[in-house]
Amino acid sequence: MCNLYASMTGQRALIDFVRNPFKDRTGNLPPLPGIFPDTMAPVIRNAHDGRELMMARWGMPGPPQYGGAPITNIRNVTSPHWRRWLGVGNRCVVPFTSFCEYAPTTPKKTPTWFALSEDRPLAFFAGIWGTWHGTRGTKANPVEGEHILYGFLTTDANAEVAPIHPKAMPVILTTADEVEAWLTLPTAEAMALQRPLRDGTLSIVATGDRKDEGTLGSL
């Protein structure tokens, strides 16, 4: 399960990648070398007044029968709990440059970072978003009120991810056509994008504790 990723590109790279224009509501978007659950990160979504780049909190509301804890990775899209957010109005794409899975080593697991190449080019997770009212954030800094939340879909692991995390990998979009398809197609057609990335597409770009994505070998 991916619970850590990096997004090191700014608005210019997003504009150049995404075919249709969008409103930028993020202001000054800094590099984000370590995005964890329940933190704020950029997403591109379909809003009532057009497509927009905005900040949302990572972790969708989980099924109430399981306590409602935030869910970052969504696999079972046939579940009634998730179906309500699969329409065009609640789909988003989540920019990233690398993501982390933990190898089952002992005495502790080893962070293993994946990207499309050593250069860590921009790509996107296929995500969904929704609004939720309550308290989120940390115990030290709780945030009450209405939150815009997001999560992203997962699927079977491909050949690169499976040795590290055999159960699943994020659904990754690598082209402008795929981004546009996820944001616009009817639900049944869009769900065809919930598939593993082609074998040979990902690289392990670093292992071990990360310090700074800009430092070679540290991520």
BAROLO-461366 format. One line per field, with one value per residue (C-alpha): residue number from 1; residue in three letters; x negated, y, z negated. Coordinates in steps of 0.1 Angstrom, whole numbers, plus 5000, padded with zeros to 4 digits. Layout:
N
pos: [NUM | ...]
code: [ala | ...]
xx: [X | ...]
yy: [Y | ...]
zz: [Z | ...]
This chain:
219
pos: [1 | 2 | 3 | 4 | 5 | 6 | 7 | 8 | 9 | 10 | 11 | 12 | 13 | 14 | 15 | 16 | 17 | 18 | 19 | 20 | 21 | 22 | 23 | 24 | 25 | 26 | 27 | 28 | 29 | 30 | 31 | 32 | 33 | 34 | 35 | 36 | 37 | 38 | 39 | 40 | 41 | 42 | 43 | 44 | 45 | 46 | 47 | 48 | 49 | 50 | 51 | 52 | 53 | 54 | 55 | 56 | 57 | 58 | 59 | 60 | 61 | 62 | 63 | 64 | 65 | 66 | 67 | 68 | 69 | 70 | 71 | 72 | 73 | 74 | 75 | 76 | 77 | 78 | 79 | 80 | 81 | 82 | 83 | 84 | 85 | 86 | 87 | 88 | 89 | 90 | 91 | 92 | 93 | 94 | 95 | 96 | 97 | 98 | 99 | 100 | 101 | 102 | 103 | 104 | 105 | 106 | 107 | 108 | 109 | 110 | 111 | 112 | 113 | 114 | 115 | 116 | 117 | 118 | 119 | 120 | 121 | 122 | 123 | 124 | 125 | 126 | 127 | 128 | 129 | 130 | 131 | 132 | 133 | 134 | 135 | 136 | 137 | 138 | 139 | 140 | 141 | 142 | 143 | 144 | 145 | 146 | 147 | 148 | 149 | 150 | 151 | 152 | 153 | 154 | 155 | 156 | 157 | 158 | 159 | 160 | 161 | 162 | 163 | 164 | 165 | 166 | 167 | 168 | 169 | 170 | 171 | 172 | 173 | 174 | 175 | 176 | 177 | 178 | 179 | 180 | 181 | 182 | 183 | 184 | 185 | 186 | 187 | 188 | 189 | 190 | 191 | 192 | 193 | 194 | 195 | 196 | 197 | 198 | 199 | 200 | 201 | 202 | 203 | 204 | 205 | 206 | 207 | 208 | 209 | 210 | 211 | 212 | 213 | 214 | 215 | 216 | 217 | 218 | 219]
code: [met | cys | asn | leu | tyr | ala | ser | met | thr | gly | gln | arg | ala | leu | ile | asp | phe | val | arg | asn | pro | phe | lys | asp | arg | thr | gly | asn | leu | pro | pro | leu | pro | gly | ile | phe | pro | asp | thr | met | ala | pro | val | ile | arg | asn | ala | his | asp | gly | arg | glu | leu | met | met | ala | arg | trp | gly | met | pro | gly | pro | pro | gln | tyr | gly | gly | ala | pro | ile | thr | asn | ile | arg | asn | val | thr | ser | pro | his | trp | arg | arg | trp | leu | gly | val | gly | asn | arg | cys | val | val | pro | phe | thr | ser | phe | cys | glu | tyr | ala | pro | thr | thr | pro | lys | lys | thr | pro | thr | trp | phe | ala | leu | ser | glu | asp | arg | pro | leu | ala | phe | phe | ala | gly | ile | trp | gly | thr | trp | his | gly | thr | arg | gly | thr | lys | ala | asn | pro | val | glu | gly | glu | his | ile | leu | tyr | gly | phe | leu | thr | thr | asp | ala | asn | ala | glu | val | ala | pro | ile | his | pro | lys | ala | met | pro | val | ile | leu | thr | thr | ala | asp | glu | val | glu | ala | trp | leu | thr | leu | pro | thr | ala | glu | ala | met | ala | leu | gln | arg | pro | leu | arg | asp | gly | thr | leu | ser | ile | val | ala | thr | gly | asp | arg | lys | asp | glu | gly | thr | leu | gly | ser | leu]
xx: [5000 | 4985 | 4986 | 4957 | 4949 | 4932 | 4944 | 4914 | 4928 | 4944 | 4973 | 4954 | 4948 | 4984 | 4996 | 4973 | 4984 | 5022 | 5039 | 5069 | 5063 | 5071 | 5075 | 5046 | 5059 | 5027 | 5007 | 4970 | 4967 | 4934 | 4917 | 4932 | 4905 | 4926 | 4964 | 4979 | 5015 | 5036 | 5014 | 5023 | 5012 | 5021 | 5048 | 5064 | 5102 | 5133 | 5150 | 5184 | 5167 | 5141 | 5110 | 5088 | 5055 | 5061 | 5049 | 5067 | 5061 | 5049 | 5073 | 5109 | 5136 | 5136 | 5166 | 5185 | 5189 | 5151 | 5148 | 5146 | 5108 | 5092 | 5084 | 5056 | 5056 | 5088 | 5089 | 5125 | 5143 | 5174 | 5180 | 5212 | 5191 | 5167 | 5191 | 5206 | 5173 | 5165 | 5184 | 5167 | 5176 | 5155 | 5125 | 5091 | 5055 | 5027 | 4993 | 4963 | 4926 | 4919 | 4937 | 4926 | 4933 | 4917 | 4897 | 4904 | 4868 | 4858 | 4853 | 4872 | 4888 | 4868 | 4883 | 4881 | 4888 | 4902 | 4903 | 4907 | 4870 | 4840 | 4850 | 4883 | 4906 | 4941 | 4969 | 5003 | 5022 | 5059 | 5078 | 5112 | 5121 | 5150 | 5160 | 5163 | 5170 | 5152 | 5117 | 5086 | 5049 | 5027 | 5035 | 5011 | 5027 | 5063 | 5083 | 5121 | 5146 | 5153 | 5124 | 5118 | 5103 | 5087 | 5074 | 5061 | 5069 | 5047 | 5044 | 5023 | 4986 | 4964 | 4931 | 4911 | 4933 | 4943 | 4910 | 4913 | 4951 | 4968 | 5004 | 5009 | 4995 | 5011 | 5030 | 5006 | 5014 | 4983 | 4998 | 5020 | 5045 | 5048 | 5052 | 5080 | 5096 | 5097 | 5112 | 5138 | 5149 | 5181 | 5174 | 5174 | 5149 | 5127 | 5124 | 5105 | 5075 | 5074 | 5047 | 5010 | 4984 | 4967 | 4938 | 4905 | 4920 | 4909 | 4874 | 4863 | 4846 | 4835 | 4838 | 4834 | 4845 | 4850 | 4835 | 4839 | 4852 | 4827 | 4798 | 4787 | 4792 | 4810 | 4845]
yy: [5000 | 5033 | 5057 | 5080 | 5098 | 5128 | 5156 | 5178 | 5196 | 5230 | 5245 | 5250 | 5213 | 5205 | 5230 | 5216 | 5180 | 5184 | 5191 | 5212 | 5244 | 5246 | 5272 | 5273 | 5277 | 5266 | 5298 | 5292 | 5254 | 5242 | 5209 | 5183 | 5156 | 5136 | 5134 | 5113 | 5104 | 5132 | 5160 | 5185 | 5179 | 5191 | 5174 | 5183 | 5179 | 5188 | 5216 | 5233 | 5261 | 5241 | 5221 | 5233 | 5226 | 5227 | 5214 | 5185 | 5162 | 5127 | 5101 | 5094 | 5087 | 5049 | 5026 | 5034 | 4997 | 4995 | 5026 | 5052 | 5056 | 5075 | 5054 | 5064 | 5036 | 5023 | 4988 | 4975 | 5000 | 4976 | 4984 | 5006 | 5028 | 5038 | 5037 | 5071 | 5088 | 5072 | 5096 | 5123 | 5149 | 5132 | 5120 | 5137 | 5131 | 5133 | 5145 | 5126 | 5121 | 5090 | 5068 | 5045 | 5009 | 4991 | 4960 | 4933 | 4932 | 4926 | 4940 | 4968 | 4973 | 4992 | 5022 | 5015 | 5044 | 5039 | 5064 | 5062 | 5067 | 5080 | 5115 | 5111 | 5126 | 5138 | 5112 | 5110 | 5086 | 5080 | 5095 | 5103 | 5132 | 5141 | 5165 | 5155 | 5174 | 5167 | 5168 | 5158 | 5165 | 5155 | 5154 | 5183 | 5203 | 5192 | 5209 | 5210 | 5218 | 5208 | 5190 | 5182 | 5147 | 5125 | 5090 | 5070 | 5037 | 5006 | 4975 | 4943 | 4949 | 4948 | 4931 | 4959 | 4965 | 4928 | 4918 | 4947 | 4948 | 4919 | 4928 | 4960 | 4992 | 5026 | 5031 | 5053 | 5076 | 5084 | 5104 | 5134 | 5111 | 5089 | 5119 | 5132 | 5098 | 5094 | 5129 | 5127 | 5092 | 5075 | 5054 | 5020 | 5031 | 5050 | 5020 | 5002 | 5024 | 5005 | 4982 | 4976 | 4997 | 4978 | 4957 | 4974 | 5009 | 5016 | 5019 | 5016 | 5050 | 5047 | 5026 | 5034 | 5064 | 5094 | 5128 | 5150 | 5139 | 5163 | 5144 | 5115 | 5081 | 5095 | 5087]
zz: [5000 | 5010 | 4981 | 4991 | 5024 | 5037 | 5061 | 5071 | 5101 | 5102 | 5120 | 5153 | 5156 | 5149 | 5174 | 5201 | 5194 | 5191 | 5224 | 5212 | 5193 | 5156 | 5129 | 5105 | 5069 | 5052 | 5052 | 5048 | 5051 | 5036 | 5042 | 5019 | 5013 | 4987 | 4989 | 4961 | 4953 | 4939 | 4954 | 4980 | 5016 | 5051 | 5073 | 5106 | 5105 | 5124 | 5104 | 5110 | 5128 | 5148 | 5142 | 5114 | 5096 | 5059 | 5025 | 5009 | 4979 | 4985 | 4972 | 4982 | 4956 | 4950 | 4948 | 4915 | 4908 | 4904 | 4882 | 4910 | 4907 | 4937 | 4967 | 4990 | 5015 | 5031 | 5047 | 5047 | 5069 | 5070 | 5033 | 5028 | 5005 | 5034 | 5063 | 5053 | 5061 | 5094 | 5116 | 5136 | 5110 | 5083 | 5103 | 5100 | 5110 | 5084 | 5097 | 5085 | 5094 | 5072 | 5048 | 5020 | 5010 | 4981 | 4988 | 4961 | 4947 | 4911 | 4885 | 4902 | 4936 | 4962 | 4981 | 5018 | 5042 | 5077 | 5106 | 5144 | 5147 | 5128 | 5139 | 5120 | 5147 | 5139 | 5139 | 5122 | 5099 | 5109 | 5080 | 5066 | 5043 | 5020 | 4992 | 4956 | 4924 | 4892 | 4876 | 4896 | 4892 | 4863 | 4826 | 4821 | 4849 | 4855 | 4882 | 4879 | 4905 | 4941 | 4959 | 4995 | 4994 | 5020 | 5025 | 5055 | 5070 | 5068 | 5089 | 5093 | 5089 | 5121 | 5124 | 5108 | 5078 | 5071 | 5055 | 5030 | 5025 | 5042 | 5033 | 5052 | 5069 | 5076 | 5108 | 5128 | 5158 | 5179 | 5209 | 5214 | 5232 | 5201 | 5179 | 5201 | 5203 | 5165 | 5161 | 5188 | 5198 | 5186 | 5155 | 5171 | 5197 | 5172 | 5150 | 5178 | 5166 | 5133 | 5145 | 5137 | 5154 | 5182 | 5170 | 5176 | 5172 | 5136 | 5121 | 5085 | 5080 | 5044 | 5013 | 4976 | 4956 | 4978 | 4971 | 5002 | 5036 | 5052 | 5037 | 5059 | 5042 | 5012 | 5024]
